[in-house]
Amino acid sequence: MGDLEAAHDEVDSLRSALSEAQQSNADVDAARDRLEAMSHFNDKCVAELNEKDETIRATRADLEAAQDEVDSLRSALSEAQQSNADAMGDLEAAHDEVDSLRSALSEAQQSNADVDAARDRLEAMSHFNDKCVAELNEKDETIRTTRADLAQAQADLTSAREDIDSLQASVAKTAAKLSTAQRMIDFLRTTHTVTPRPEHSDHGVRERSSSQSARLISSDPARVRHSTPRVKSVSESDESYSGTFDSTDSDDFLPTLPPLSKSAFKVLESPLPSASPRDLRDAIAERDSSLLRLKMELSRQHRNSRDELGNGSPLKAAPSAIDAGVAEIEGLKKAVELKLLQLENAVDQLETLYTNGAKAVEDREGALKLFEEQVAARESVINEIHNALSSDFESIKTEMNDVVHKQEKLAEQKAELIADRAELEARQARVAEHEKLVADRESRVEESIAQSGKTAAELEEAKTRLESDLESLESEKTRLRDLELSLLARAQSSAEQLETDQCDNAKLRSDLEAKDRELADLIEQGETTQGTIATLRAQVTALREQMDSRGAQEADLIQDLQQQISTLVIERAALLNRYSSPRPPSKSPASASPVRKPQSAPTPDAGGGVFGVVEQTAAVGRDRGGQGSKSSLEARVSASLRRMELF
C-alpha cells in the first residue's frame, strides 16, 4: 500500500509533470511561434538596420564630401583672408601713394598753370619773334646796304685822301712858286733903294695886329679851323697867279736864290695818315696851322716888300695873288675837313645804330633761347608727372576691380555656406528622424525580447548591437555638431570679413568721392587759370601796342635822320654852288690876266641838280686857257664831291 500510494503519488507527480510539460510544450510552441515571428521581425529589422546602415554610410560619405568641401572652403577662405590682408596692405600703400599723388597733383596743377601761362607767353613771344625776325631781316638788309655805303664811303675817303695828296702836291708847287716870288722880292730888295715908312704908320699897326692874331690862331687849333676867310675858287687863284708870276713877265727871274722859310713846308711835304678820319682831321688841322703861319709870314714879307718897292712896282700884285692862293688852299682844306667831319659823324651814327641793333638782337635771341629751354624742361616734367599720374590711376583702377571681384567671390562663398548650412540642417532633421526610429525599434526589440524570452546571449548580443549602433549614432551626432559649429564659426568669420570688406568699400567710395571733389576743384582752378590766361593775353596785347609805339618812334627817328641827311645834302649843294661861283676880276692895275666877262652862276636845275653844278664848274675851269693842271685838280675835287654826294 505504501508502495501503491507512493506509486500513486509518483503518478500524480508525473501527471502533474506531464501536464506541466504539456503546458510548457504548448508554451514552447507558442514561444517558438513568437520566436519565429520575432525572427522574421528581427530579419526585417536587420534589413531595415542594414538599409539604415547604408543610409548612414551614404550620409557619412556625404558628410565626408561636405567636410572636404568645408576644408576647401576653409582653404579658399584662408586664401581670401590672405588676399584680403594683401589687398588691405595694398590699399594702405595705395592710400599713401594717393597722398603722395595728391601733393604731386597739386604741384603738377601749379606747374601746369605755369606751363599754360608759359605757353601763352611763348605763343606771344613766337609771334613777337616772327615780327622781330622780319624786322631784323629788314635791319640786316639795311645794315648790308649801310655796309656797302660805308665801303663806298671808305672808297670815297681813299679818293679824298688821293685828292688831298694831289692838293698837297699843288700846295707844294704853290709854295715853290711863293719861294720863287720871295727870291724875286729879295733880289729886288737888294737892287732897289726904298725909303722906309715911319714906325707909327698903319702898316706897323697892321703888322703887330697880324702877328698877334697869328700867335693866337697858331696856339688854338680850333681857331685855326674856324678863322679862315671866304673860300675862293681854284680857277680864280690860278688865273691871277699865272698872270702875275709868268716867267716871261720878268727879266729879273733868279732861280738860284734861296727859298723862303723852308722849314714851314716840312709839315706840308709829309704824307697824310690813312688810319681813321680823326687822325686825318688832326693832320689837316696841323697843316692848316702851318699854312696859316706860312701865310702870316708871307703877308708880312709882302707888306714889307710893298713898302720898300712903292706903288709903281710891277710885283705889287704878287702878295694879293699869294693871298688868293693861300686862301683858296685854306678854303679847300676847310671844305675837305667839313666833309670829313660829316662823314665821320655819319659813320659814328651808323656804327652806333648797328652795334645797338646787334646787341639788342643778341639779347633777345639769348632770352628766347633761355625761355625755350625752360619751357622744354617744364614740359618734360609735366609729361613725366602726367605719365606717373595716369599709371597710378590705372593701378588704382585695377586694384578696385580686383577688390570688386573679391567681394563677388566672397558673396558667392557666403551663398554657398548658407546653402551648406541649410543642407546640414536638413541632414540633422533626417538624423533626428533616424534616432526616433531607432528608439522606436529599441523599444520594440525590448518588448519582443521580453515577450519571446530570448536567451540572455541573444538579448545581450542584440543589446550590444544596439549599443554599438547607439554609440555610432552618438559619434555621428557629435561629429555633425562639431561640423555645424565649425560651419557656424566659418560663417561668422565670413560675415565679419564681409563687414570689414564693406567698411573698406565704404572707405574706398569716400576716397573716390574725395577724388571727385578734387577733380571738381581742379576744374575750378582750370577756370581761374583761364582767367589769368586772359589777363596775360591782355598784357601781351598791351606789350604789342608798346612795341608798335616803339616801332613808330623808330620810324620817326629814321625819318628825322633822313631829313638831316637831306638838309646836309642841300647844304653841301649850297656850298658847292657858292664855291663854284666865278670871282669878279681883280682891280689891280698891274695884273696881267686878260679881262673876261663874268659868267652866270650855274643853277642846281641846269644839267641835273647838284651834278649839273659840278659839271658846269668843271666846264668853266676847262674853258679857261693855260690852266691844265688846275683844271685837272678841279675835276678831281668835283669827282670826290660827287662821290660824297652819292654817299
C-alpha positions, 0 to 999 in steps of 0.5 A, a space after each residue: 500500500 505504501 508502495 501503491 500510494 507512493 506509486 500513486 503519488 509518483 503518478 500524480 507527480 508525473 501527471 502533474 509533470 506531464 501536464 506541466 510539460 504539456 503546458 510548457 510544450 504548448 508554451 514552447 510552441 507558442 514561444 517558438 511561434 513568437 520566436 519565429 515571428 520575432 525572427 522574421 521581425 528581427 530579419 526585417 529589422 536587420 534589413 531595415 538596420 542594414 538599409 539604415 546602415 547604408 543610409 548612414 554610410 551614404 550620409 557619412 560619405 556625404 558628410 565626408 564630401 561636405 567636410 572636404 568641401 568645408 576644408 576647401 572652403 576653409 582653404 579658399 577662405 584662408 586664401 581670401 583672408 590672405 588676399 584680403 590682408 594683401 589687398 588691405 596692405 595694398 590699399 594702405 600703400 595705395 592710400 599713401 601713394 594717393 597722398 603722395 599723388 595728391 601733393 604731386 597733383 597739386 604741384 603738377 596743377 601749379 606747374 601746369 598753370 605755369 606751363 599754360 601761362 608759359 605757353 601763352 607767353 611763348 605763343 606771344 613771344 613766337 609771334 613777337 619773334 616772327 615780327 622781330 625776325 622780319 624786322 631784323 631781316 629788314 635791319 640786316 638788309 639795311 645794315 648790308 646796304 649801310 655796309 656797302 655805303 660805308 665801303 663806298 664811303 671808305 672808297 670815297 675817303 681813299 679818293 679824298 685822301 688821293 685828292 688831298 695828296 694831289 692838293 698837297 702836291 699843288 700846295 707844294 708847287 704853290 709854295 715853290 712858286 711863293 719861294 720863287 716870288 720871295 727870291 724875286 722880292 729879295 733880289 729886288 730888295 737888294 737892287 732897289 733903294 726904298 725909303 722906309 715908312 715911319 714906325 707909327 704908320 698903319 702898316 706897323 699897326 697892321 703888322 703887330 695886329 697880324 702877328 698877334 692874331 697869328 700867335 693866337 690862331 697858331 696856339 688854338 687849333 680850333 681857331 685855326 679851323 674856324 678863322 679862315 676867310 671866304 673860300 675862293 675858287 681854284 680857277 680864280 687863284 690860278 688865273 691871277 697867279 699865272 698872270 702875275 708870276 709868268 716867267 716871261 713877265 720878268 727879266 729879273 727871274 733868279 732861280 738860284 736864290 734861296 727859298 723862303 722859310 723852308 722849314 714851314 713846308 716840312 709839315 706840308 711835304 709829309 704824307 697824310 695818315 690813312 688810319 681813321 678820319 680823326 687822325 686825318 682831321 688832326 693832320 689837316 688841322 696841323 697843316 692848316 696851322 702851318 699854312 696859316 703861319 706860312 701865310 702870316 709870314 708871307 703877308 708880312 714879307 709882302 707888306 714889307 716888300 710893298 713898302 720898300 718897292 712903292 706903288 709903281 712896282 710891277 710885283 705889287 700884285 704878287 702878295 694879293 695873288 699869294 693871298 688868293 692862293 693861300 686862301 683858296 688852299 685854306 678854303 679847300 682844306 676847310 671844305 675837305 675837313 667839313 666833309 670829313 667831319 660829316 662823314 665821320 659823324 655819319 659813320 659814328 651814327 651808323 656804327 652806333 645804330 648797328 652795334 645797338 641793333 646787334 646787341 639788342 638782337 643778341 639779347 633777345 635771341 639769348 632770352 628766347 633761347 633761355 625761355 625755350 629751354 625752360 619751357 622744354 624742361 617744364 614740359 618734360 616734367 609735366 609729361 613725366 608727372 602726367 605719365 606717373 599720374 595716369 599709371 597710378 590711376 590705372 593701378 588704382 583702377 585695377 586694384 578696385 576691380 580686383 577688390 570688386 571681384 573679391 567681394 563677388 567671390 566672397 558673396 558667392 562663398 557666403 551663398 554657398 555656406 548658407 546653402 551648406 548650412 541649410 543642407 546640414 540642417 536638413 541632414 540633422 532633421 533626417 538624423 533626428 528622424 533616424 534616432 526616433 526610429 531607432 528608439 522606436 525599434 529599441 523599444 520594440 526589440 525590448 518588448 519582443 525580447 521580453 515577450 519571446 524570452 530570448 536567451 540572455 546571449 541573444 538579448 545581450 548580443 542584440 543589446 550590444 548591437 544596439 549599443 554599438 549602433 547607439 554609440 555610432 549614432 552618438 559619434 555621428 551626432 557629435 561629429 555633425 555638431 562639431 561640423 555645424 559649429 565649425 560651419 557656424 564659426 566659418 560663417 561668422 568669420 565670413 560675415 565679419 570679413 564681409 563687414 570689414 570688406 564693406 567698411 573698406 568699400 565704404 572707405 574706398 567710395 569716400 576716397 573716390 568721392 574725395 577724388 571727385 571733389 578734387 577733380 571738381 576743384 581742379 576744374 575750378 582752378 582750370 577756370 581761374 587759370 583761364 582767367 589769368 590766361 586772359 589777363 596775360 593775353 591782355 598784357 601781351 596785347 598791351 606789350 604789342 601796342 608798346 612795341 608798335 609805339 616803339 616801332 613808330 618812334 623808330 620810324 620817326 627817328 629814321 625819318 628825322 635822320 633822313 631829313 638831316 641827311 637831306 638838309 646836309 645834302 642841300 647844304 653841301 649843294 649850297 656850298 658847292 654852288 657858292 664855291 663854284 661861283 666865278 670871282 669878279 676880276 681883280 682891280 689891280 692895275 698891274 695884273 696881267 690876266 686878260 679881262 673876261 666877262 663874268 659868267 652866270 652862276 650855274 643853277 642846281 636845275 641846269 644839267 641835273 641838280 647838284 651834278 649839273 653844278 659840278 659839271 658846269 664848274 668843271 666846264 668853266 675851269 676847262 674853258 679857261 686857257 693855260 690852266 691844265 693842271 688846275 683844271 685837272 685838280 678841279 675835276 678831281 675835287 668835283 669827282 670826290 664831291 660827287 662821290 660824297 654826294 652819292 654817299 
